[in-house]
């Protein structure tokens, strides 16, 4: 399974990239997952302003950077969104990137991990609703994938502190379970798509 770990923030001083690096290290330990970090900072798209919804526009004229983003999304079987919470929701740059999506996510699994105020839990709720509209199969996630004070336990290289990693009820086992679920859903949906 090819997994995109999508870094959903772009502002200076962001902490989301270190959480994404940590998730990529966990994914590397799951048999059958080939993970790649996809950073929205590498896709500086203009604000979405197409006159017709992308799914209903047969003569779509798409921005060149947005096309690069969509072509990248097409390479993957599953998606893990790593997001901060901005004002009780998702970052605007992520919403904008998702507004360009047409058919890339259909019948593929996705999941969300987050950080920020309340661990980013409110951003997760909003993001899962948005992803469902794209016909993505959003994988349920249990407690532990919304991390409060994430940058206190995960460094800039994506290494989690030994104490946090040893917590049997902490984010590490929760994300490991989530990655295994993503793999299961990806295998099942790939077979169904055939």
N, C-alpha and C positions, 0 to 999 in steps of 0.2 A: 504494500500500500504506500502510495506517495502522499505524504502529509505536508500541507502548507501550515506553518506556524506564522500567523499573520500578526505583525506588530501594528497595533491600531492607534498609535499616537506619533506625532511628529515634532512636537515643540521642543525647544532647547531645554536641556536638563531633565528630560523625561526619564522615567524609571522602568517603563514597560519593556524596553529591550532586554534588561537584565532578567526579567521574569520569563521572557521568550527564550533566552539562552538556556535558562534553567530547564524549561519544558523540553527544549531540544535535547538536552543531555538525558533527561528521563526517557524520551522517545527512542533514543539510540539504544536503550537497554531492552526494548520490546522487539521480539522476533517478528520480522515481516514489515516493520515500519521504516521507511526511508523518509526522514524529515528534512525540510528546508525552511529556513526563516525567510519570510517574505515581508519586507519592511515598507510600509506605506510612504516613508520618507523618500524612497526610490521612485515613487510614482506621483509627482506633483501635479495632480489633475486640477483643471479649473472647476469652479462650481458647476454642477450639473445644470444644463439649461436646454436640453433637447426638447423640441416641441411636442414629442409623442413619447409615451412610455416605451423603453427599449424593447420590451417583449412584443409590442404591437406595432413596430415600425419597420416594415420590409425594406424601406429605402433609407435606412439609418445612416447618417453621416456622423461618425464618431471621432472625437478628439484623438490625436495620435498617441498621447500618453495614456489615455483611458484604454485605447485598444491594446497597448502593451500590457496594461494591468489585466485586462480580460484574457488575453492570450496566456499570461502567466497562470491565472486561475485555472484555465483549461488543462494544465499539465497535471493536476492533482486529483486524487481519489477521495480525499477527506481534508477537513480544515479545522484548525484549532485557533480561535481568535484570542489574543492576549490584549486586554484592554484596561485602561484606567477608567475611573468614574469622573466625569466632568459635570458638575451641577446636577447631580442625581441621574445622569444618563451617559450616553456614549460620546466620545469626542466627535466633533463635527466633521473632521477629516475622514473618519471611518464611515459615517453616514453618507457623506458625499461619494466615497468610493463604492459603497454598496448600491447607491442609486444608479450607477452605470451598469450594473450586472443585468444580464438578460437570462441566458440559459445555462450558465456555468455550474450552478449549484444543484440543479434539478436531480433528485434522487441520489444525492451524495450526502454523507454524514458530516455534521459539524458540531463543535462544542466550544465552550467559552470558559476561560479562566480570567481572573481579574484582580485588581488591587485598588486601593484608595479608601476614601471614606466608606465605612461599613464594608470594607474589603472589595468595594466595587459591585456589591450585590445588586444594586438598583440598575447599574449599567448592564449587568448580565440579563436581568429581566427584560429590559428594552431591546437589547440586541437579539435575544432569542425570538422575540416577536417579529423583528425585522427579517431575520433569517428564515423564519417559517414562511413568510410571504414569498420568498424566493424559491420555495418548494424544496428547500434543504431539509433533510431529516435531522432535526436537532436532537442530539443525544442528551438525555437527562443527566444531571450531575448532582451528586450528593454534597453534603457539607464539606468544607475544607478547600474549595477551589477559589474562594473569594478571600484574599489575604490582606488583613489589616497590617499596616507597618511593614509591608513587603520588603522595602529596601533595608530594613534592620536585620533581616534574616537571609537575604539573597544578595550577594555582592555583584559588582558590575560585570564580572565574567560569568555570571550564572551559577555560582556555587552557593549552595545553601549551608547555613551553619550546621555543625554537627548536632547541636542540641535540637534544633528545629527538625532536622532530618530524622532524628531518632524518635520523634513523637509519633506513636502508633495511630493517633487520631488527627494528625496534622495534615498540612497540604500535600506532602510528598506521597503518602499512600493514596490520598484522594485523587491526585493527578495520575498516578500510575494506574489506578482502576479506570479512570476516564480514558486514558490512552488505550487500554485493553478493550474497553467498550467501543471506542472509535474503530479499532481494527476489526472487531466482530461485525459491527454495522457496515463497515466498508466492504468486507468480504461478502456479506449477505446481499447488500445492494448491488454490488458489481455483478454477482450471479444473476440477480433479478433483472438488471438492465440488459443482459444478454438475451 
